[in-house]
Structure formats: structure tokens, C-alpha cells
Amino acid sequence: MKTAVQMLEALVATSRKLGPYVLLEVLMPGGTLFAMTLFVYRNPGAAKRYVAKARQALKRAVAVTRNAFRRRIARAPSFVTGVAAAMRALG
């Protein structure tokens, strides 16, 4: 029984924290932008942590993509080799 009460208290606490943001989002046109702006204004530390994580994820994605392109380019025949082979084939 105690765990059910604790779960209910946690739900109430979470709804109190999210209440203003949900109301803005539901009731106002463009409310998502207002809610996000209000959240960033009220929680600058959380926003900075999120931006730092997003920046790291973007750096990893760019590095993976760059390495994939480099590997693909290294395997591909050069343009000059391709032109020379075509010229030989044509006679």
C-alpha cells in the first residue's frame, strides 16, 4: 500500500512541475514554442546540459559520417583510372 501512495505522490509532484508547460502547449497556438521558452528561462542548467549532450551527439554523428565517406572514397576507383579504362575499351 505504501508504494501505491508513493507512486501517487510522485505523479502529483510531476504534474505540478509540468502543469504550466502542458497548459501553454494545449491552450495557445504555437504553445510548444512558448512552453519550451518558459522551460529554458526557468531551468537554465537543464537547458545547458541538454545543449552539451546534443553537441556531443552531433560531433559523433559528423565524425561517423565523415569516416564513412572517407572509407567509401578510398575504395572507389579514381576518376582518371575510370576514364583511362573507358578510353582503352573504346579503342
C-alpha positions as CSV (number, residue, x, y, z in Angstrom):
1,M,0.0,0.0,0.0
2,K,2.9,2.3,0.8
3,T,4.3,2.0,-2.7
4,A,1.0,3.0,-4.3
5,V,0.8,6.1,-2.2
6,Q,4.4,6.9,-3.1
7,M,3.7,6.5,-6.8
8,L,0.6,8.7,-6.5
9,E,2.7,11.4,-4.7
10,A,5.3,11.2,-7.4
11,L,2.7,11.6,-10.1
12,V,1.2,14.6,-8.3
13,A,4.7,16.2,-7.9
14,T,5.4,15.6,-11.6
15,S,2.1,17.1,-12.7
16,R,2.7,20.2,-10.6
17,K,6.1,20.7,-12.3
18,L,4.7,20.1,-15.8
19,G,1.3,21.8,-15.4
20,P,2.2,25.3,-16.7
21,Y,4.0,23.8,-19.7
22,V,1.2,21.5,-20.6
23,L,-1.4,24.2,-20.3
24,L,0.6,26.6,-22.5
25,E,1.1,23.9,-25.1
26,V,-2.6,22.8,-25.2
27,L,-4.3,26.2,-24.9
28,M,-2.2,28.5,-27.1
29,P,-1.5,28.5,-30.8
30,G,2.3,27.9,-31.0
31,G,2.2,26.9,-27.4
32,T,5.0,24.4,-27.8
33,L,7.5,27.3,-28.5
34,F,6.2,29.3,-25.5
35,A,6.4,26.2,-23.3
36,M,10.0,25.5,-24.4
37,T,11.0,29.1,-23.9
38,L,9.5,29.2,-20.4
39,F,11.2,25.9,-19.5
40,V,14.6,27.2,-20.7
41,Y,14.0,30.5,-18.8
42,R,13.1,28.7,-15.6
43,N,15.7,25.9,-15.9
44,P,18.9,27.3,-17.5
45,G,21.0,24.5,-16.0
46,A,18.9,21.8,-17.6
47,A,19.0,23.6,-20.9
48,K,22.8,23.9,-20.8
49,R,23.1,20.2,-20.1
50,Y,20.8,19.3,-22.9
51,V,22.7,21.5,-25.4
52,A,26.0,20.0,-24.3
53,K,24.6,16.4,-24.9
54,A,23.2,17.4,-28.2
55,R,26.5,19.0,-29.2
56,Q,28.4,15.8,-28.4
57,A,25.9,13.7,-30.3
58,L,26.2,15.9,-33.3
59,K,30.0,15.7,-33.2
60,R,29.8,11.9,-33.1
61,A,27.4,11.8,-36.0
62,V,29.5,14.1,-38.1
63,A,32.7,12.0,-37.3
64,V,30.9,8.8,-38.2
65,T,29.6,10.2,-41.5
66,R,33.0,11.7,-42.4
67,N,34.7,8.4,-41.7
68,A,32.1,6.5,-43.8
69,F,32.7,8.9,-46.7
70,R,36.4,8.5,-46.4
71,R,36.2,4.7,-46.4
72,R,33.9,4.8,-49.4
73,I,36.1,7.2,-51.4
74,A,39.2,5.1,-50.6
75,R,37.5,2.0,-52.1
76,A,36.3,3.7,-55.2
77,P,38.4,3.8,-58.3
78,S,39.8,7.2,-59.2
79,F,38.2,9.3,-61.9
80,V,41.4,9.2,-64.0
81,T,41.6,5.4,-63.8
82,G,37.9,5.2,-64.9
83,V,38.5,7.5,-67.8
84,A,41.6,5.6,-68.9
85,A,39.7,2.3,-68.7
86,A,36.9,3.7,-70.8
87,M,39.3,5.0,-73.4
88,R,41.0,1.6,-73.7
89,A,37.6,0.0,-74.1
90,L,36.7,2.3,-76.9
91,G,39.9,1.6,-78.7
